[in-house]
């Protein structure tokens, strides 16, 4: 009849026991901040009433079991800071009630599954600091409740999908330290709630879209170390909440620094 099991912030060793499958009424399982090793047991898929699963900051290895897709009531899945390998299972797209997914700082490979677009209740998605390949799936544009998107420090290629402009609730977009190419899509100007835009350390080309001037809540804008050309758009002067602006390193911007950048809101 156990509903809550909190064993976090200890020095627990060894593997997660398979017998955990017997706790069929469990809703909250916190094993984070220990020294647990071995794989995540596939038996964890038996805990169909689970709401939150916190296994982060351990030394777990192996792949994320596909059985995790059976946890249809799960709202928070935090597996970051482990040594997990393999691909992100497409079964994760079955977790339609998920609000927070954090797989940061593992050794995950392969592409971001397009099934992730089914997680329409997601507000927080963190896949950074892995070894993910391929393109950013356009299905990510279906995550209309997303506020934080972290895909940095991977090996992602291709263009930034224009569908990203549908994420109108987004506050932080972090795509830096990848191998993204093509132009910055003008649709990025639709992200009117954006505060942080980090696209640095990629291979982006073309001009800085003037639509960036519509992001009036933007505080941090970093486009440095790309291959951007053309002039700095004067519309950047409309970003009166901007605190940090980085456009240096390997860009090929021309023309004058627009005087509008010096404007401040009264």
C-alpha positions, 0 to 999 in steps of 0.5 A: 500500500506504499504511496511514497518512497523517498531515499534520496540524498544518501550514500546508497550503493548497488542496483535498484532491486527488481522487487520494486515491481511489487509496489504497485500503488507507488506514486512517488519514487525518489532515489536521486543523489546516491551512488546507485549502479547497474541498469534501470530495471525493466520491472519499473514499468509495473508501477503504473500509478507512478507520478514522479520518478527521480533517479538523477545523480547516480551512476546508472548505466545501460539503456533507458528501458522501453517499459518506461512507456507504460508509466502513463500517469507519470508527470516528472521523469528525471534521469539526468547526471547518470551514465545512460547509453543507447537511444531515447526510446520512442515509447517515451511518447506514450507518457502523455501526462508528462510535464517534465523530462530531464535526460541531461548529462548522460551518454545518449546516442541516436536521434531525438524520436519524433514521438516526443511531439506527442508529449503536449503537456510538457513544459520542461524538456532537457536533453542537453549534454549527450551525444544526440545526432540527426536533426531537431524533429519538426514534431517538437513544434507540437509542444505548445506548453513548453517553457524550457527547451535545452538541446545544447551540447550534442551533435545535432545537424540540419536546420532549426525547424520553422515549427519551433515558432509555434512554441509561443510559451517558450521562455528559454531556447538553448540550441548552442554547441551543436552543428546546426546549419542554414538560416535562423528561421524568421518564425523565431520572432513569434516566441514573444515570451522568450527571455534567453536565446542561445544559438552560439557555437553552430554553423548558422549562415545568412542574416540575423532576421529582423523578426528578432526585434519582436522578442521584447522580453528577451534578456540574453541573446547569443549568436556568436561563433557562427557564419552569419553575414549581413548587417546587424538589424536595427530592430534589435534596438527594440529589445529594451530588456536586453542585458547581454548581446553576443555577436562576435567570433567567426561571424562576418557581419558588415555595416555599422553598429545601428544607433538604435542599440543605444536606445533605452526604455524610459 
